[in-house]
């Protein structure tokens, strides 16, 4: 499994860099046949040769191995719409496991230096997701284990969602549309209701759309 996951990451990164196998093999100083075996999950590679290959891909050994194997830092990411229970269940699990609970939105606010409302007002969703990507990388690069509550829209951001699934175990929390709405209202969050009708239908549609993701 480790070699298979490593092969997948190297193959994906090579394609992102626009390299053919022959071009990467030349840049890394290995034979095309050797690289083909590595990308198929059958390569028995030395640390030095692997370092040469990932260097040619603009990565470090730490980045290519992060989250692989059974001895890396444990990160459990809770995913779901507002009202799914992430902020309720997260601290309970963290307490039982004796590890920190982190809310991604709180870290985004700390990184941006302004409130979430101001982030969206000043920079819109793109600025929020830029901060989200930056903060997520910082959390996942930490050597410390954690329980992480993410924003509900993270599954709609392919780069951030893939990064999260590569380096963390993910759990999708969900409830009925009625419970989602009731919970956010109990928290004093009136955003789902302000100036809109058919909110329950919207929540139902979101749940259906994100199920596939």
C-alpha positions in Angstrom: 0.0 0.0 0.0 2.8 2.4 0.8 4.6 1.8 -2.5 1.2 2.2 -4.3 0.4 5.5 -2.7 3.9 6.7 -3.2 3.7 5.8 -6.9 0.4 7.6 -7.3 1.8 10.8 -5.8 4.9 10.8 -8.0 2.8 10.1 -11.1 0.3 12.8 -10.3 3.1 15.4 -9.5 4.9 14.5 -12.7 1.8 15.2 -14.8 1.2 18.5 -12.9 4.7 19.5 -13.8 4.1 18.6 -17.5 6.9 16.0 -17.6 6.9 12.8 -19.6 8.4 9.8 -17.9 11.5 10.2 -20.1 11.9 13.9 -19.2 11.6 13.2 -15.5 14.0 10.2 -15.7 16.6 12.4 -17.4 16.2 15.3 -14.9 16.5 12.9 -12.0 19.3 10.8 -13.5 17.5 7.5 -13.4 16.5 5.2 -16.2 13.0 5.5 -17.8 12.5 1.8 -17.1 13.3 2.4 -13.4 10.9 5.3 -13.2 8.1 3.3 -15.0 8.5 0.6 -12.3 8.4 3.2 -9.5 5.2 4.8 -10.9 3.6 1.3 -11.2 4.3 0.7 -7.5 6.8 -2.0 -8.2 10.0 0.0 -7.8 12.5 -0.9 -5.0 14.1 2.5 -4.7 16.9 3.8 -2.6 16.4 6.9 -0.5 19.0 8.8 -2.6 17.3 7.9 -5.9 13.9 8.9 -4.5 15.4 12.2 -3.3 16.7 12.8 -6.8 13.3 12.2 -8.3 11.3 14.3 -5.9 13.9 17.1 -6.1 13.3 17.1 -9.9 9.6 17.5 -9.2 10.2 20.4 -6.9 9.3 18.5 -3.7 11.1 17.3 -0.6 11.1 13.8 0.9 9.0 15.0 3.7 6.3 16.3 1.4 6.1 13.1 -0.7 5.8 10.9 2.4 3.6 13.1 4.5 0.6 11.2 5.7 1.7 7.9 4.3 2.2 4.8 6.4 0.8 4.1 9.9 3.2 6.1 12.0 2.6 9.7 10.8 0.7 12.3 12.9 -3.0 11.4 13.2 -5.4 14.0 11.8 -9.1 13.3 11.9 -11.0 15.8 9.8 -14.7 16.4 10.3 -16.5 17.5 7.2 -20.1 18.7 6.8 -22.5 21.6 6.5 -23.1 24.0 9.3 -25.2 22.3 11.9 -23.7 18.9 11.2 -22.2 18.7 14.7 -18.5 19.3 14.0 -18.1 21.8 16.8 -20.0 19.5 19.3 -18.5 16.1 18.4 -14.9 17.4 17.7 -14.0 18.5 21.2 -15.6 15.3 22.7 -13.4 13.1 20.4 -10.3 15.3 21.1 -10.8 15.0 24.8 -11.1 11.2 24.7 -8.0 10.9 22.5 -6.1 13.6 24.5 -5.2 15.6 21.4 -6.1 19.2 20.3 -9.3 20.2 18.6 -8.9 22.8 15.8 -11.6 24.7 14.0 -10.4 25.7 10.6 -12.5 28.8 10.4 -11.0 30.1 13.7 -7.5 29.5 12.3 -8.5 31.4 9.1 -9.7 34.3 11.2 -6.4 34.3 13.1 -4.4 34.2 9.8 -6.4 36.9 8.2 -6.5 39.2 11.3 -10.1 40.0 10.7 -13.5 38.4 11.2 -15.0 35.9 8.8 -17.7 38.4 7.9 -14.9 41.0 7.0 -13.0 38.4 5.0 -16.0 37.7 2.8 -16.9 41.4 2.7 -13.4 42.6 1.7 -12.2 39.7 -0.5 -15.2 37.5 -1.2 -15.1 33.7 -1.3 -11.8 33.6 -3.2 -10.0 35.4 -0.4 -11.5 33.0 2.1 -10.4 30.0 0.1 -6.9 31.4 -0.4 -6.6 31.7 3.4 -8.2 28.3 3.8 -5.6 26.6 1.6 -2.7 28.4 3.4 -4.0 27.5 6.9 -4.8 23.9 5.9 -1.3 23.4 4.7 0.1 24.7 8.0 -2.1 22.4 10.0 -1.3 19.3 7.9 2.4 20.0 8.0 2.4 20.1 11.8 3.9 17.0 13.5 1.2 17.1 16.1 -2.0 15.0 15.9 -5.4 16.8 16.0 -9.1 16.7 15.4 -9.9 19.2 12.7 -13.3 20.7 11.9 -13.4 22.1 8.4 -15.7 24.4 6.5 -18.6 22.8 4.8 -17.6 24.1 1.3 -14.1 22.5 1.4 -15.3 19.5 -0.7 -16.0 22.0 -3.5 -12.4 23.1 -3.6 -10.6 20.2 -5.4 -7.1 21.2 -4.4 -7.9 21.6 -0.7 -10.2 18.6 -0.6 -7.5 16.4 -2.2 -4.9 17.7 0.2 -7.1 17.0 3.2 -7.9 13.4 2.0 -4.2 12.8 1.3 -3.0 13.7 4.7 -6.0 13.1 7.1 -8.8 10.7 7.8 -12.1 12.3 6.9 -15.5 11.7 8.3 -18.7 13.3 6.8 -21.1 14.3 9.5 -24.7 14.9 8.3 -28.2 15.3 9.6 -31.6 16.0 8.1 -32.1 19.4 6.5 -34.5 20.3 9.4 -31.8 19.5 12.0 -29.1 21.4 10.1 -31.3 24.5 10.0 -32.5 24.2 13.6 -28.9 23.8 15.0 -27.5 26.9 13.3 -30.5 28.9 14.5 -29.9 27.6 18.0 -26.4 28.9 17.7 -27.7 32.3 16.9 -26.7 32.1 13.2 -29.5 33.7 11.2 -27.6 33.7 7.9 -29.7 30.7 6.4 -32.9 32.7 6.9 -32.0 36.3 6.0 -33.9 37.5 2.9 -34.4 34.0 1.5 -37.2 31.5 1.1 -37.0 27.7 0.5 -34.0 27.4 2.8 -34.8 23.7 3.6 -34.9 22.9 -0.1 -31.5 24.6 -0.5 -30.0 22.5 2.3 -31.4 19.3 0.8 -29.9 20.2 -2.5 -26.5 20.9 -0.9 -26.5 17.6 0.9 -27.3 15.8 -2.4 -24.7 17.7 -4.4 -21.9 17.1 -1.8 -22.8 13.4 -1.3 -21.0 12.6 -4.6 -17.9 14.6 -3.5 
